[in-house]
């Protein structure tokens, strides 16, 4: 294997890199299934500067995991179509051969997987899972790899690393396993880390530890990071930018502070409102978003959030809104954005018309609308 | 009480102090004594067969007409047969055929069928479908009958030919076991994770998948060995294995039940039958233990 010529790719040092670390342009990924073509990622574009963190938020089935894998090129071979470009450090990953991609994977771009239970090989000791890529990819000898592994384990906060290296994955707790996962992904010093729901399977206290660990490592190594999650709370104070995904598309993207301060997209607003707040009185009903995400195999017409949107108007069902700009780096897809006069009008009209999503959203009861004294239906 | 307290304390200490060298995780229960007894038995039999030439055994084909059909004695530990041949020597030499026929084809089948199964299970595609179809075709023939028919047209029967025929029967079965287990692991996330660190296909197959799939195949292979030994016994019994006077367990049993030997001297048939019984029991127990040992992992999670 060592005789096989490795493809020569030059990656500029992080420090000397000009331009963004990652540019994703009009990325489409679809799966051919028995039910039809499922467009899991449908025209996603964004850029990520080095040392920055992008949070990708969306509910299950919004295409965020597929987005991560599409960026890396880690898709199952058959029945998948991908188009668009993914430029990493100026190299187009979509145009690379498998051999070239292997040089990128692990060394340049690494991934932390959702479930450390399944992402670690159950019958291989943790130590070998870490040292393997160190030896094969980074070219360290046995001793060097062992020492680096111990240092890595220490840096991800695993006590007694020498002993832990000899453990099998099932001998570790969920949090420990995720730390090992992170250590493996960091082993070869990647410049971009894709974390795909790294805390989903963990309990809340461990979640915070893992997220802090990722943030620390990202800062220290000056990596770019994409943090994929379904929990807006997770990315709220740990990311520079947030992209909200719905049905395979980015529906709103903004710097984190801007997104929370001036939310434009009704879906983002609904997501924020669905986070339970500690200040709420007890037994407050969770404001779930009614309905389900759309079937990605179905033909799309209009805005894909329309069936669940409290602001929905006829135009939304007929015409899909383009990405509109609102201030610095803030884009969204909506005809009647939150916080705009049109948006407020649309919501008021919907409450009057007793659109269920709007009633649920505003907490208006049907009675209040129906018994308006002048006969016209108006909100009380 | 004091001792108990000290114990609790040290457990807590391991948890609390980073870098404390506590006891290694105490999960290793091992394969158990029974497995090793069985393995020892199989190893002993193999050793006897290999060393038959240098052991102080009588010549297996020497006919001592002064000692026909004698029972077990100091001169003939297991007695002699109806032609005055030493049964111990004949069984040990005969076991060479049985063991070679048992292990060699399964080893070949594991190497060929197993590696093809690993590759087919991971890669899928047209090659996988074709291999799968081929394995079905071979498996559709009753093994014993197929071997007998082929032997009819491939005279004279030799050990090598038997090994080839048995391997052809064993390979598709091991292919299917390996392919099935590989399929169940190939979609797991740790394979994707390995790809994400830039692992080559070869490394994924050998380092990620094989350690997971080999136990099932190995356990199946052990049963395969047992089946092959029985199959050879059956063929030898029908006179379709290696030709006389070369002894094999099957043809000793055959001789033992012919010509009223079963009533005159039941030892002739008894010893080789006992040999096969013990060997097969050992192999089956080993296979069973191996299978459950590697299954526990899933349960314990």
Contacts between the chains, C-beta under 8 A, distances in Angstrom:
chain1	res1	chain2	res2	distance
A	1	B	200	6.7
A	1	B	202	6.6
A	1	B	203	8.0
A	69	B	192	7.9
A	72	B	196	6.5
A	74	B	192	6.1
A	74	B	195	6.0
A	74	B	196	5.7
A	78	B	124	7.5
A	78	B	125	7.9
A	101	B	198	7.9
A	102	B	198	4.4
A	102	B	199	7.7
A	102	B	200	6.7
A	103	B	198	6.8
A	104	B	198	7.5
A	105	B	195	6.9
A	105	B	196	5.5
A	105	B	197	6.3
A	105	B	198	3.9
A	106	B	196	6.8
A	106	B	197	3.8
A	106	B	198	3.9
A	107	B	198	6.5
A	110	B	196	6.7
A	110	B	197	7.0
A	111	B	193	7.2
A	111	B	196	4.4
A	113	B	189	5.5
A	113	B	192	7.4
A	113	B	193	5.5
A	113	B	196	7.9
A	114	B	189	7.6
A	115	B	189	6.3
A	117	B	301	7.4
A	118	B	188	5.6
A	118	B	189	4.2
A	118	B	190	6.3
A	119	B	189	4.4
A	119	B	190	5.3
A	119	B	192	7.7
A	119	B	193	4.5
A	120	B	190	5.7
A	120	B	193	7.5
A	121	B	190	4.6
A	121	B	194	7.5
A	121	B	208	5.5
A	121	B	211	7.3
A	121	B	212	7.2
A	122	B	190	7.6
A	122	B	212	7.1
A	122	B	297	6.2
A	122	B	301	7.6
A	123	B	211	4.6
A	123	B	212	5.5
A	123	B	297	7.2
A	124	B	207	7.3
A	124	B	208	7.5
A	124	B	211	6.1
A	132	B	197	7.9
A	132	B	199	8.0
A	132	B	203	7.9
A	132	B	207	7.0
A	133	B	197	4.6
A	133	B	198	7.0
A	133	B	199	7.7
A	136	B	199	8.0
A	136	B	203	7.3
A	137	B	197	7.3
A	137	B	198	5.9
A	159	B	17	7.9
A	159	B	18	3.4
A	159	B	19	6.3
A	159	B	20	7.8
A	160	B	18	6.4
A	160	B	19	5.4
A	160	B	20	6.4
A	160	B	21	6.9
A	160	B	22	7.5
A	163	B	21	6.4
A	163	B	22	7.5
A	163	B	24	7.2
A	166	B	24	7.5
A	167	B	25	6.4
A	170	B	297	6.8
A	170	B	300	6.4
A	170	B	301	5.1
A	171	B	25	4.7
A	171	B	27	6.8
A	181	B	193	7.7
A	184	B	193	7.6
A	184	B	197	6.7
A	185	B	196	7.7
A	185	B	197	7.5
A	187	B	197	7.6
A	188	B	197	7.5
